[in-house]
Amino acid sequence: MSRPTDWLPSLWRDTFDELLYDDEELDYGDPWSLNFNYSQTDTISKKEAKKGWKVYCHCTFGNFRCYYCSRTWPSARVVVLFRYRLRQGKGTVIMRPFGQACRRCQQDGFDFPGFRKKNVEHALLGLFAKIRKNCYGEEDDEDEDGSSRDDNGLRLTRVTDGASSDQVKREWWVNTEPCYPKL
């Protein structure tokens, strides 16, 4: 099975709409839209906070291909940043995927990741949980740092390709530091 390495905003939009309208993840009757901004940061100004903006940062699995040398690599540290708000009955989400630099050719650019649909769904489900909590007042079942835990107390976040669920649990239990990008 090949690894998707191309950045496809349509995959995110289509999955967002599918979860929102077909699966009714936000069943409150408000319309929501997903847009992209490739320069936004995780900092919210006081003015933005007064307008209702909130931030959700998600770390997931993705694949990259260098624009210059065509090298490909997987990464379990792909950061996706979402800003969202519900204002006057209309919801807006603005997303930014963070790129990574190729270690082989060391060019100045950052390449955007490609994602499998299951990773996109997982990220968006986390976003919808935050929206339900912060915009609609629902309770969530996550830890303070935004990660969920299973019945044994092990951190459940992402699934990596080719690993059993026990390997994934151990990997994420060891790697517990936040995965925020350096801006």
SVG drawing of the C-alpha trace seen along z (x, -y; Angstrom):
<svg xmlns="http://www.w3.org/2000/svg" viewBox="-31 -44 53 50">
<polyline fill="none" stroke="black" stroke-width="0.4" points="0.0,0.0 1.5,-3.3 1.9,-6.2 0.0,-9.4 2.6,-12.2 0.7,-15.0 -1.0,-17.7 -4.7,-17.5 -6.9,-20.2 -9.9,-18.6 -9.4,-15.4 -9.7,-17.6 -12.8,-19.5 -14.6,-16.4 -13.9,-14.5 -14.9,-17.6 -18.3,-17.8 -18.8,-14.0 -18.3,-13.9 -20.3,-17.1 -23.3,-16.5 -23.4,-12.7 -22.3,-11.5 -23.7,-14.6 -20.7,-15.1 -22.0,-18.6 -25.7,-18.0 -26.7,-21.5 -28.1,-22.9 -25.3,-25.5 -23.5,-25.6 -19.7,-25.1 -17.0,-25.8 -13.4,-24.8 -10.8,-27.1 -7.0,-27.1 -4.4,-29.7 -0.8,-28.7 0.7,-31.4 -1.5,-31.4 0.0,-30.8 -1.3,-29.2 -1.4,-32.7 -4.7,-34.3 -4.7,-38.1 -7.1,-39.7 -9.1,-41.1 -9.4,-37.7 -10.4,-36.1 -13.1,-38.7 -14.4,-37.6 -14.6,-34.0 -11.6,-32.4 -10.1,-29.3 -7.2,-27.1 -6.8,-23.3 -3.4,-21.8 -3.3,-18.1 -0.3,-15.9 -0.8,-13.1 0.9,-10.7 1.7,-11.8 4.1,-11.3 6.3,-13.8 8.0,-14.0 10.8,-16.6 10.1,-19.0 13.8,-19.2 15.2,-15.6 12.0,-13.6 13.0,-11.8 10.0,-10.5 9.7,-10.0 6.9,-9.2 6.5,-11.2 4.4,-10.7 5.0,-14.3 2.9,-16.2 1.3,-19.2 -2.1,-20.5 -3.3,-23.7 -7.0,-24.7 -8.6,-28.0 -12.3,-27.9 -15.3,-29.9 -19.1,-29.9 -20.5,-33.4 -24.1,-34.4 -25.0,-30.8 -22.2,-30.3 -19.1,-28.2 -15.7,-28.8 -12.6,-26.6 -9.3,-27.7 -6.6,-25.1 -2.9,-25.1 -0.8,-22.0 2.9,-22.4 5.5,-21.2 8.9,-19.5 12.3,-20.1 14.1,-17.4 17.2,-16.2 18.9,-14.9 19.1,-18.0 18.7,-20.6 16.9,-23.2 15.3,-26.1 11.7,-25.1 9.2,-23.0 7.2,-20.3 3.5,-19.8 2.4,-16.4 0.1,-13.8 -2.4,-12.0 -4.4,-8.9 -8.2,-9.4 -8.2,-7.7 -5.7,-10.2 -7.7,-13.1 -10.8,-11.6 -9.0,-11.2 -7.8,-14.8 -11.2,-16.2 -13.0,-14.1 -10.6,-15.6 -11.5,-19.1 -15.2,-18.4 -14.8,-17.2 -13.2,-20.6 -15.9,-22.5 -18.7,-20.6 -17.0,-21.4 -16.0,-25.0 -18.8,-26.2 -21.7,-24.1 -20.8,-23.4 -20.6,-19.6 -18.3,-17.6 -15.4,-15.7 -13.5,-12.7 -9.9,-13.9 -7.0,-14.6 -5.9,-18.2 -3.3,-17.9 -5.8,-16.9 -5.0,-13.2 -7.4,-10.4 -6.6,-7.4 -7.8,-3.8 -9.1,-1.7 -5.5,-0.9 -4.5,-4.5 -2.4,-4.3 -2.4,-7.3 -4.4,-6.8 -3.7,-9.3 -2.6,-8.2 -2.2,-4.9 1.0,-4.4 1.0,-2.2 2.4,1.3 2.4,1.4 0.2,3.4 -2.0,1.5 0.4,2.6 3.4,1.1 1.5,-2.2 0.5,-2.4 4.0,-1.9 5.4,-4.4 3.0,-7.2 3.4,-6.4 7.2,-7.0 6.7,-10.1 4.5,-12.2 6.0,-15.7 3.8,-18.2 4.2,-18.3 3.9,-22.1 5.8,-23.5 8.5,-26.1 7.1,-29.2"/>
</svg>
